[in-house]
Amino acid sequence: MAKQQLEKEAVQFIRTAYTELGKTEQEIDERVSIIKNEIAETGYYEHTFEELAHGAKMAWRNSNKCIGRLFWNTLTVFDERQANSEEAVFRALQHHISFATNEGKIRPAITIFKPNKGEKDNIRLWNHQLIRYAGYETESGVIGDPASISFTKQCEKLGWSGSKSHFDILPLVIQLNSQDPRWMQLAEGEVLEVAITHPDLAGIEDLHIKWYAVPLISDMRLEIGGIEYTAAPFNGWYMGTEIGARNLADSYRYNLLPKVASIMNLDTRSHANLWKDRALVELNVAVLSSFKNAGVSIVDHHTAAQQFKRFEQNEAESCRRVTGNWTWLIPPVSPATTHIFHKSYKNEIVKPNYFYQDIPYV
C-alpha cells in the first residue's frame, strides 16, 4: 500500500477508534503525528495492543455476513505478532483452541500474528478453518467432507495421512515467509466434538454423525488502519443451521437429508410432500439438542435473529449505521420468520474488516 493511502487509512482508523475509546483530541493528534512520522520513515507503522484489540472488535462489528455481531465487544484478542517459527505459531493456535473451547462454554477469540510486509515477511494458515474434516475421493464416492477434498490432497502431498473415515480432523498447515509449508497435527483430546443424536428419532444415532464444537475461521485477512494481518484466526460459536442446514444437509457436503428422510419413513419420490423440509427441520433439531445435551454453546436461528435486532438497536443508539449482506444474514431455515428477511441492508464495506484471500495452494 502506498504511503499516502496508508496514512489516510491509519488516520481515519485512529480518529474513529480513539474516539470510541474515550481519548482526548490531544491524545488523538499526538498518536496521529507519531504514525505519520513512522510511515514517512519506514512506509509502515505498528499498532499498539489497544489499537490491535479494538480494531479486531470493530472488524467483527463491521462484518456484513455475520448475524452474531451483538457480542463484538466481548472478543478476546491474543497478540502473537512475535511468533516467528512454525512451532510458536502452532502453540498459539493450540492455546486459542483450548481457550475458545472452554469445555464447551465457547468464548469468542482471535489470535493475530505478524502483519504482512511482503512476500518474504508474512504468514499464512492454509486451513479454511483450524478444525475441519478431511474429504477423500474414492471409487465408491466421497468419504468425509467433499468441501475439503482439495485441501486434503495438499495435506497428503505434504506427507500427512488420515484414517479415511468420514470425520478425520485435518492437520494445521503453517507457512512462514514463503518458505515451504509445514503440517502439524492436533492431539485427539484438543478438539471437542459432539455426537449428533435426536430426542425422538433413534435412527439418527445409527448414522454416527458428529461435529466439532468451535467454528474457527483461519483463512481471512484482517485489515486495521491499512495494516494487513494475513493470519488472524477467529471464532464465535455455531448457529445451529450452519451445521444442520448446510454442513450436514447440502447435497455437495454430507448430503444427509435422504438418510434422515428414510429414518422418518418419508416418501422421497415427490417434492410436493415437503420431505426435504421435514427432514431438514429434524436434522436441525438433532444438532441443537445434541450440542445442548453436551453442554456446548450453540444458538438457534430465531434467537440469533433476535440478538441481531438488539445489535441493530445498539448501533442506532451509538449513531452507527448497520451494514449487512442480506443473503448471508437470513438463516437458511425459515428465513421469513425473522425480521431480517423483511428488511434491507446496505452491503457497504466499512473498515476495519475481514477479507477473503487467494488460496495459497492454487
C-alpha positions in Angstrom: 0.0 0.0 0.0 1.3 3.4 -1.0 2.4 5.7 1.9 -0.3 8.3 1.1 -3.1 5.7 1.2 -1.7 4.0 4.3 -1.5 7.3 6.1 -5.1 8.1 5.1 -6.5 4.8 6.3 -4.4 4.9 9.5 -5.6 8.4 10.4 -9.2 7.5 9.8 -8.9 4.4 11.9 -7.1 6.2 14.8 -9.7 9.0 14.9 -12.6 6.6 15.0 -11.1 4.1 17.4 -9.7 6.6 19.8 -13.0 8.5 19.9 -14.8 5.3 20.8 -12.1 4.5 23.4 -12.8 7.9 25.0 -9.4 9.5 24.1 -9.0 13.3 24.1 -8.3 15.3 21.0 -4.8 15.9 22.2 -4.1 12.2 22.5 -5.6 11.6 19.1 -3.4 14.3 17.5 -0.3 13.1 19.2 -0.8 9.5 18.1 -1.6 10.6 14.5 1.6 12.7 14.4 3.6 9.6 15.6 2.1 7.4 13.0 2.6 9.9 10.2 6.3 10.2 11.1 6.6 6.4 11.2 5.0 5.9 7.8 7.2 8.7 6.3 10.4 7.0 7.6 9.6 3.3 7.1 6.5 3.1 4.9 4.8 1.3 7.8 3.5 1.7 11.3 2.9 -0.6 14.3 -0.3 -0.9 16.2 -0.3 -0.7 20.0 -2.1 -3.6 21.6 -5.0 -1.3 22.4 -5.4 -0.4 18.8 -5.0 -4.0 17.7 -7.6 -5.2 20.1 -10.2 -2.6 19.4 -9.5 -2.8 15.7 -10.3 -6.5 15.7 -13.5 -5.9 17.6 -14.5 -3.2 15.1 -13.8 -5.6 12.3 -16.3 -8.1 13.8 -18.8 -5.3 14.2 -18.4 -4.4 10.5 -18.7 -8.0 9.2 -21.6 -7.8 6.8 -22.2 -11.5 6.7 -22.3 -12.2 10.4 -25.6 -12.4 12.3 -23.8 -12.7 15.7 -22.4 -9.2 15.9 -24.2 -8.3 19.1 -21.2 -9.7 21.0 -18.5 -7.9 19.1 -17.1 -6.1 22.2 -16.6 -9.4 24.1 -13.9 -10.6 21.7 -10.7 -11.8 23.4 -7.7 -10.7 21.4 -4.4 -12.6 21.6 -1.4 -10.7 20.3 1.0 -13.2 18.7 2.9 -10.8 16.4 6.2 -12.0 17.8 5.6 -15.7 16.8 8.2 -16.3 14.1 8.5 -20.1 13.9 6.1 -22.8 12.9 6.3 -24.2 16.5 5.5 -20.9 18.1 2.5 -20.4 15.7 1.3 -23.9 16.4 1.5 -23.4 20.2 -0.5 -20.2 19.8 -3.2 -22.0 17.8 -3.4 -24.7 20.4 -3.9 -22.1 23.1 -6.6 -20.4 21.0 -8.5 -23.7 20.5 -8.2 -24.5 24.2 -9.3 -21.0 25.3 -12.2 -20.8 22.8 -13.4 -24.3 23.6 -13.5 -23.8 27.4 -15.0 -27.2 28.0 -18.0 -26.3 25.8 -18.7 -22.8 27.1 -17.4 -21.2 23.9 -15.6 -17.9 24.1 -15.2 -15.6 21.1 -11.5 -15.0 20.4 -9.0 -14.0 17.8 -5.2 -14.7 17.5 -3.4 -12.1 15.5 0.0 -13.0 14.0 2.5 -10.6 12.4 1.3 -8.3 9.7 2.1 -8.8 6.0 5.2 -6.8 5.0 5.7 -8.5 1.6 6.3 -11.9 0.1 9.4 -12.6 2.3 7.9 -11.4 5.5 4.4 -12.8 6.1 2.5 -15.7 7.4 -0.4 -17.8 6.1 -2.5 -20.6 7.5 -3.6 -22.9 4.7 -6.6 -24.2 6.6 -10.0 -22.7 5.8 -11.0 -23.5 9.4 -8.5 -24.6 12.1 -10.7 -27.6 12.8 -12.3 -29.3 9.8 -12.8 -32.8 8.5 -10.9 -34.3 5.6 -12.5 -35.4 2.3 -11.3 -38.3 0.1 -12.3 -39.2 -3.4 -12.7 -43.0 -3.8 -14.1 -45.3 -6.5 -17.2 -45.7 -4.4 -17.7 -42.0 -3.8 -16.5 -39.3 -1.4 -15.6 -40.3 2.2 -15.8 -37.3 4.6 -16.4 -33.7 3.7 -16.4 -33.0 -0.1 -15.6 -29.4 0.6 -12.2 -30.5 2.0 -11.1 -32.7 -0.9 -8.7 -30.1 -2.5 -7.0 -29.2 0.9 -6.9 -32.9 1.9 -4.9 -33.6 -1.2 -2.5 -30.8 -0.4 -2.0 -32.2 3.1 -1.3 -35.7 1.7 1.3 -34.1 -0.7 3.0 -32.7 2.4 3.2 -36.1 4.0 0.0 -36.2 6.1 -2.1 -39.3 6.1 -5.6 -39.7 7.5 -7.5 -42.8 8.5 -10.0 -42.4 5.7 -13.0 -42.0 8.0 -15.9 -39.6 7.5 -14.6 -37.4 10.3 -10.8 -37.2 10.2 -9.6 -34.0 11.7 -7.2 -32.3 9.2 -3.7 -31.0 10.4 -2.8 -27.4 10.7 -0.7 -26.2 7.8 1.5 -23.2 8.5 3.6 -21.2 6.0 6.1 -18.6 7.1 7.8 -16.1 4.9 7.1 -18.0 1.7 9.0 -21.0 3.0 7.7 -24.5 2.4 4.6 -25.1 4.5 4.6 -27.4 7.5 1.8 -29.5 8.8 1.2 -30.2 12.5 -1.5 -32.5 13.9 -3.7 -31.6 16.9 -3.9 -34.2 19.5 -7.2 -36.1 19.8 -8.1 -34.5 23.2 -7.6 -31.0 21.9 -10.7 -31.0 19.7 -14.1 -31.1 21.3 -16.6 -32.9 19.1 -20.4 -33.5 19.6 -22.1 -36.8 18.7 -25.3 -36.0 16.9 -28.5 -37.7 18.2 -32.2 -36.9 18.1 -34.5 -36.7 21.1 -37.2 -38.7 19.3 -35.7 -40.3 16.2 -33.4 -43.1 17.4 -32.2 -43.9 13.9 -30.2 -40.6 13.8 -27.8 -42.1 16.3 -27.2 -45.0 14.0 -25.7 -42.6 11.4 -22.8 -42.0 13.7 -22.6 -38.3 12.9 -20.6 -35.8 14.9 -19.4 -32.2 14.5 -16.7 -30.1 16.1 -17.6 -27.6 18.8 -15.8 -24.5 17.6 -16.0 -22.8 14.2 -12.6 -21.2 13.8 -12.1 -19.3 10.5 -8.4 -19.1 9.7 -8.0 -18.0 6.0 -9.3 -14.5 6.1 -7.2 -11.3 6.1 -7.8 -8.8 8.9 -7.3 -5.2 7.9 -6.9 -2.5 10.5 -6.0 1.1 9.6 -4.3 0.0 6.4 -2.2 -2.7 8.0 -2.9 -6.3 6.8 -2.8 -9.3 9.0 -2.9 -12.3 6.7 -3.1 -14.8 9.6 -5.7 -13.9 12.2 -7.9 -16.9 13.0 -11.1 -16.1 14.9 -14.1 -17.8 16.3 -17.6 -17.3 17.8 -20.0 -20.2 18.4 -22.2 -22.1 16.0 -25.6 -21.1 14.9 -27.4 -24.5 14.5 -28.3 -24.1 10.9 -24.6 -23.8 9.9 -24.3 -27.4 10.8 -27.8 -28.8 10.4 -28.9 -27.0 7.3 -25.6 -26.6 5.5 -22.6 -28.7 6.6 -24.6 -31.9 7.1 -27.5 -31.2 4.7 -26.1 -29.6 1.5 -26.1 -32.0 -1.4 -22.4 -31.1 -2.1 -21.4 -31.6 1.6 -22.5 -34.6 3.8 -25.9 -34.8 2.0 -27.8 -36.4 4.9 -31.3 -35.4 4.1 -32.1 -38.6 2.2 -30.9 -40.7 5.1 -32.9 -38.7 7.6 -36.0 -38.9 5.4 -35.5 -42.7 5.3 -35.4 -42.8 9.1 -38.6 -40.8 9.2 -40.2 -43.1 6.6 -40.9 -40.2 4.3 -41.7 -40.7 0.6 -38.9 -39.1 -1.3 -40.4 -39.6 -4.8 -42.1 -36.2 -4.9 -41.2 -32.8 -3.7 -44.9 -31.9 -3.0 -44.9 -33.6 0.4 -42.0 -31.4 1.5 -39.9 -34.3 2.6 -36.7 -32.3 2.4 -38.2 -29.6 4.6 -39.4 -32.1 7.2 -36.1 -33.9 7.2 -34.2 -30.6 7.4 -36.1 -29.4 10.5 -35.4 -32.7 12.3 -31.8 -32.7 11.4 -31.5 -29.2 12.9 -33.4 -30.3 16.0 -30.8 -33.1 16.3 -27.9 -30.7 16.1 -29.3 -28.2 18.6 -30.4 -30.8 21.1 -27.1 -32.7 20.8 -25.0 -29.6 21.5 -27.1 -28.5 24.4 -27.1 -32.0 25.9 -23.3 -32.0 25.6 -23.1 -28.6 27.3 -21.6 -26.9 24.2 -22.6 -23.4 23.2 -24.9 -23.0 20.2 -27.7 -20.7 19.2 -30.8 -21.4 17.1 -31.5 -19.1 14.2 -34.6 -17.5 15.8 -32.6 -16.4 18.9 -29.7 -15.3 16.7 -32.1 -13.1 14.7 -33.4 -11.5 17.9 -29.8 -10.9 19.0 -29.1 -9.2 15.7 -32.1 -7.0 16.2 -30.6 -5.9 19.6 -27.3 -5.3 17.8 -29.1 -3.0 15.3 -30.7 -1.1 18.2 -27.3 -0.7 20.0 -25.7 0.6 16.8 -28.5 3.1 16.3 -28.0 4.3 19.9 -24.3 4.7 19.1 -25.1 6.7 15.9 -23.6 4.0 13.7 -25.3 2.6 10.6 -25.5 -1.2 10.3 -24.3 -2.6 7.0 -25.1 -6.1 6.0 -25.2 -8.8 3.3 -28.9 -9.8 3.3 -28.3 -13.1 1.5 -25.9 -14.2 4.3 -27.8 -12.7 7.3 -31.1 -14.5 6.6 -30.9 -18.0 8.1 -31.2 -21.0 5.7 -34.2 -22.4 7.6 -37.5 -20.4 7.7 -35.9 -17.1 6.9 -39.3 -15.3 6.6 -40.0 -15.9 10.3 -37.2 -13.5 11.2 -37.3 -9.7 10.9 -34.1 -9.7 8.8 -36.0 -11.2 5.9 -38.3 -8.2 5.7 -35.5 -5.6 5.9 -32.9 -4.4 3.5 -29.3 -3.6 4.4 -26.5 -1.7 2.5 -23.8 -4.2 1.7 -21.2 -1.5 2.0 -17.7 -2.4 3.3 -16.6 -0.4 6.4 -13.1 -0.9 7.7 -11.6 -2.4 9.9 -12.9 -5.6 8.4 -12.1 -9.2 7.4 -11.5 -10.0 3.7 -11.1 -13.2 1.6 -7.7 -14.1 0.4 -6.4 -16.1 -2.5 -6.0 -19.8 -1.6 -2.2 -20.2 -1.1 -2.0 -23.7 -2.7 -3.9 -23.0 -6.0 
